[in-house]
Amino acid sequence: MPPVESELTLTFPHPQALCRFTETQYSIQKHISEMSTPLRVGLIGLGTVASGVAQILLEHAERTSLRAGRTIEITKVAVRDLAKQRSVDIPTELLTTDAMSVATADDVDVVVELIGGLSPAKELVEAALNSGKNVVTANKALLCEHGDTLFAKARELDRCIAFEAAVAGGCPIIAAMGQAMTGNQIIALEAIINGTSNFILTQMLHNNTSYDDAVKEAQECGYAEADPTMDVKGIDAAQKLGILTQLAFGERISPDQFPVQGIDELELEDLKFADELGYAVKLLATSKLVNGHLELHTQPTLIRKERPLAQVDGPYNMIEVTGDAVGKAWFSAMGAGQMATASAVVADLVDVAVGRAALSFQHLNLWQTSEAFPLQQTEEIERRYYFRFHVQDLPHVIADIADILGRNEISLSSVMQKEAKESRNKAGEPPIVPLVFMTHRATEGKVRAAAKELDELDCVSPPWLCLPVSDEQA
């Protein structure tokens, strides 16, 4: 039998592929080297949340080291006042009032920015990135305003920015949307993402408490700042909604582009009226696709009591995410308070330590801008509405209000008026009684047009209130 001839062909890798292989090999070797050394943390700020972060790292060093595969140690801390007494014991030699020195220090691998606001936070984050450091932040205002430019710089410098703590406190919604939900096109987000406001509304309804007293209690519990404006005006929730919208839809939209309304206009009676009608009132942040347009608003909203969102009480957050493949998914955890947010910061530090943050940041491209979905004009947003008035108990009052609503194409679905205890007060004037209207679907433009006429009615005692109603069923 004749011998079989064979031909051996040697194929060499393309030079670019070889280059990529070499880079990957170098990255692996670098990562192995890093895992044998501590992750050195520079804290900028030592307020409520940062103190919680320090407490976890100091008191649970063995646990975090086990989960990170390396020790995580604090090497520098920037504070305003060196002499201030603090709840966490930080060695004095680690403290400094020079925040920029922390951002650029040679013995810091990751900078944790927890001072909030836009400046000097932006400059400090940029300096940290330029100095070759990764960044962990809970600063939703900074990300909402400058996230695109900061993320672009981080990618350019082969660094990462981790920001789980910027939205929803201890609820891991950033990881869920950036990883677990990536097989979906997100269709809708409805979220309770301000634990302070949710705590206040819960206390008002369940304990028959006034708004002012509920705010004081939130401050005493550590859920509200001394100045709660950002929370109760809806600004904090609107900024967080901007971040979630960027992640879900690739659109950079700021709170000045959509309706934002706080809970500070609500009265206890509004929560009770809603409860009687079968609804709970929640500060609801919404971002959803409607006929190819992106609809956004952050407002106190009536939600059917059967829905999971309506049943979230106290300082807890919940985000309801609707994907085209998975359908509805709910994520919930403590949304306000020191340790809930600190928990998310430490989780980000562990992700940085093991290398997950660098991989997800570079490859998932969490801050892209697609411009695929145009923003729905505010006047065209269509919903049902709740109107509450205080009116003189006289004939034709209901007819006068209904006439204005009707002429603006706002149809009523129900009317509720409580009976006055007496027909006249001591001065001989008609009593003032609450009057509640529930409407069918109407556009925001029609409601705003009607509002101008309603303000002119003599029979209505200002201020009156209008809230949207969520159409979603349980």
N, C-alpha and C positions, 0 to 999 in steps of 0.2 A: 504494500500500500504506500503510495507516494507521500512524502511529508507534506503537511499542511503549512502553507506560507501565511504569515500574518504581518500586519503593518501596525506599528505602535505610533500613535499621534500624541504629541505633548502639547497641551493647551496652557498658555500662560495668562494670568489675569490681566485685565485691562489696567493700565497705569492708574486711572482714577479710582477703580475698585480697590487696587492695592493700597492707594493712599488712604481711602476710607477705612480699610482694614487696619492699617497702621495707626490711624487716629483712634479707632475703637480700642485697639490693644493698649494704646497709651492711656486712654480714659479708664480702662479696667485696672491697669496697674496703678494709676493715680488714686482711684477709688479704694483699692486694697490698702494702699499706703495711708490714706486718710483715715480708714476705719481702725487703724492701730493707734491713732492719736485722739485726744479729747476734742470735742467740738466746743470751741471757745465762743461764748456768747457775750455780746455787749448790749446792755439794756439802756435805751434812751427813754427816760421817764421812770418814776417809781411811785406812781399813783395807785389807785385801787386795783386795776387789772394787773399792772406790772408787779405789784407786791404779791398778788396771787401766783403769778408765774414764778417769781423768786421762791415763794414758799414751796411750790411743788418741786422745783428743781433741787432745793436744799433738803427738804424733808423726805423726798422720795427719790434720792439720787440712784439708789440701787435698782429701783424699778425702771426708771427711765433709761438707765444704762443698759439694762437687760433688753429692753425693747428697741433701743437705738443701735445696739451692737457696739457701742462706744460710750464713754462718759460724756456728759454734757455739763460743762462748768461755766459759771459766770465769772468773767475776768474784769469787766468794767461796767459801771453804772453811772449814768448822767442824771443828776438831780438839780432842782433849783436852789435848795437850801441844805447845806451840809449838816447843820445843827438840828434839823427837824427830827422829832421822835417818830419812829416808824413801827409798824406792826410786824415787820420781818427784820431779822437780824442779819444785816449785810456788813461785812468787814469794812471798816472806815477807809482802809487803803484802796478799796475798789471804787470809792465814790469820787465824783468830780462834778463840777458845775459847767464844764466845757463839753457840751454835747458833740460838737464837731470832732473833738479828739477821740471820742468813742467810735464815731462813724468811720474814722480813718486809722484807727489803732492797728499796729502790727500784730498784736496778740488777740485779735478778735476775728473770728471766721464768719459769724453771722450777726447782723445788727437787728435787734428787735425794737421797732419804733412804736411807742405807745403813748405819745404825747398828744396825738390828734391834731386836727386843724390842717390848714394848707401850708402855712409858713411858720416856723422854719422846717417843718416836717419834709416838705418836698426837697429842699436843699440838702437835708441830712441823708435822705434816701439816695439821692443822686451821688453824693459824696461817697456813701458806702459802696454803691455799685462801681463807681470809678476806682475805688480802692480794692476792688477784687472780692467784695464780700456779698454773700447772699443776704436777703432781707426778709424778715417776717413782720407783718403789720396788721393792726386791727383798725386802720384808719379808713373808714368808708368814704369820708368826705374827700380825702386825697385821691383815692382810687376813682371815685365818681368823676372828679374834675380832671385828673392828670394820669389816670390809669394807662391810657393808650401810649403816651410818650414814655412813661416810666417802664412799661413792659417792653417797649421797643428797645430802649437803652439796655435793659437787662439782657435781652436776647443778643444784642450786638456784642455785649461784653461776656457772653456765655455764663451769665449769672441767673438766679431765679428770685422771684418774689412770691412768697407764700402768704395767703390772706384769708384763711378759713375763718378767723375770728372777726373779720370785718362785717359778716352778715350772720344774723341769727344766733349769736352767742355760742352755746355749746352744741348746736345742731349742725352736723357735718354736711351742709347743703352744697358747699363748693366742691368737695370731693365727690359727692353723689352726682352732681351735674357734669363735672369735668371728667368723670370716669364711668360710673355705673350707668348713666343715662346716654352715653355717646352713641348707642345704637338707635336713638330716636331723633326725630325732629320734634322739639318741644312745641306744643300747640298753645299751652296756657300755663300761667303761673298765678296762683292766688295765695297770698301769704299774710300771716300775722307775724311781722318781723320787728316789732318793737315791744319788748317785754314790759317796759315801764307803762306804756299806755294800756296794755292788756291787763296789767295788775290794777290800774286805776279803775278801769271799767268794771272789772270783776268785783272790786271792793264796793263800788257804788251800788251795783245791783244786788249783790248777795247780802250786804250788810246795811243796806238802806242809808248809805253815806253820801254826803254832798261831794261835789267835785273837788273843792278846796281841801276838805278833810282827807280825801283819798290821795291827793297829791302829797300832803304832809306825811301820810303813812308810808307812801312809796319812798320818800326821802329818808325816813327813819329806818326803813328796811334795807337801805342801800341800793334800791332799784332806780332811784331818780337822783339826778344831780341837784345841787343847790339851786341852779337855774335850769328848770326842766323844759325850757322853750323848744329845744331841738326835738324832744320826744313828743310833747303834747301838741305841737303845731304840725306834726306829721313829716317834718323835714328829715329826720333820721331814717324813717321808714322809706321815704322817697329816694334818698341816696342809695340805700340798700337795694331798692327795686331797680335802680339804674345799673348796679353791678350785676344783678341776676339777669336783667334783660340783655346786657352785653354777653354774658355767658350763654344764654339760651338762644338768642337770635342774632348775635353778632352786630348789634346796633348800639351805637353810643348815643344815649339820650339822657339829657340832664333834667332835674326836677322842674326847671322853669319852662319846660316844653309840654307838661301835662298837668291836669288838675291835682292839687295837693291841698288837703283840708285836715285840720287837726281835731282832737277830741275836746278842746277847751271851750267849744261852743255848746257842748251837750249839757243837758239838764238830767237829773235823776229821772224825771218823769218820762223823758224820751226812751230811756232803757226799759222802763216799766211798760210804756205803750207798746214798744216793739215786742216785749215778752208776751204781752196779752194777745198780740197779733200772730204769735208763733215764730218770732225771730229773735236772734241775739244781735247786738250791735258790736262790731269789731272794727278796729282800724285796719282796713284791708288794703293791701298793696296788690294791684292787678296788672299783669302784662300778658296779653293774649292776641292771637291772630284772629281777625274778623274780616272776611272777604279779602284776604291778601294784604290787609293793612294791620299795623301794630297798634293796639289800643292800650293805653296806660293811664292809670289813675291811682292815687293813694288817698283814701277818704274813709271816715266812719261809714260803715255799710251795714244794712240789715241782711243777715244771713239766716236761712231757715235753720231752726234749732236741731233738726235731724242730721245736719251735715257735720262731719268731723271738725271742720274749722270753727263752727259755732260752739263746740264743746271744750275748746282750749281755754282754760282759765288761769288766772294769776300771772306770774312773770314768764309763762311758757310761750314759745313760738311754735308755729306750724307752717310749713310750706307745702301746698298741694301742687304737684307738678303733673301735667298731662302730656304724655308723649304719644306719637302716632303709632308706636308699636306696643308699648307697655300699658297704655291707658293711664289711669290715675295712680299716683304714688304719693304717699304722705311722709313727711319727715318732721319730727317734733322733738324738742328738748328745751331746757331752760334757756331763755333768751336774754335775761337780765341778771346782773349780779356779778360779783368779783370772780368766783371760781368757775362759773360756767364759761366765761370768756377766756379766762386763764387756761382752762382745759384745752380750748381750741388752739391757743398760741403754742402750748407745749406739744400738741399733736403736730403742728407745723414744724417745730424744731426737730422732732423725731424724724419727720419726713425728710428734712434737710440732712439730718445726720446719716440716714441710711441711703440717701441718694434718690429717693422717690420724687422729691420735689423738683430736682433738676431735670429728671426725665420727663415728668408730666408737663412741666412748664415749657420746655422746649418743643415737645412733640405734639401736645394737644392744642397748642396755639390758642390759649383761653381768651385772648384779648384781640382777636381779629376783628376787622370791620368789613362786613359783606355788603351792606347797603341793599339787602335783598327785599326788605319789607318797609315800605313807606309808612310814616307815622300818621295815624288817623287824626284828622283835625278835631279839636276838642268839641266844636259845635256839632259835629256829626256823631259823636258818641251816643249810642241809644241804650237806654236802660229804663227800669221802673224807678219810681221815686216815692219817698215818704216826706210829706209836708206836715209840720206842726206849727200852729198859730195860737196865740193868746188873743181872743177876740171878745168884744162886747156881746153879751147875751141878748141880742136884739133880732127882730124879724129881718129876713133878707140877707143876713151876713153870709150864710153858707152860699146863697145864690150869687152874691157879689164876687166871692172868691172863685166859685165854680165857673162863673162867666168869664173871668180873666183867663183861667186855665183852659177853658173850652175854646176861646177865641185864638189861643196859641196852640191849638191842636193837641192839648194834653187831656186825655180821657181818664176819668176817675173809675177806680175799681171798688173802693169802699170809703166810707166816711165814719168817723167815730167822734162823738162829743159826749163829755161827761156832764151830767145834770148839775146845775148850779144849786148850792145849798139854800140860797135865798134869791128872791126876785130883784131886790134892790139892796145896795149897801147903805151904811148910815148916812151918807151924803145924798141919798136918793138916786144914785147913779146905777145903771145896770152893772151886774157883776162881770168880771173877766173870767172866761172859761177857756180851757184848752180845746182845740179842734184839730183833728188829725185826718189827713187825706192820704190814701194810697192810690197810686196811678197805674195805668197800663204803660207800656213802653212809649217813651218819648225821647227826643233828642235833647242834648245838653243846650243846644242853641235855642230851642223852644222854651226850655226851662228858664234860661237867662233872660229871654225877652219877657216872659211872664213875671219874673222877679222884679223888674223895673216897675211894672204896674202894681204889683202887690205892695211894694214899698209906699205907694201913694194912698193906699186905702186907710181912711180914718178909723175904721172899725177894728183894725189890726194893731195890737200893741207890739212895738218892736222890742227885741229882735225876734224874728221868726226863723225857723230852721228847715232846711231841705237836705235830705240824705238819699244817696242811691240805694237801691235794693238789688241784691244779687239774684239773678234768675235761675242759678244752678239748683238742681234738685239734689236730694241726699243720695 
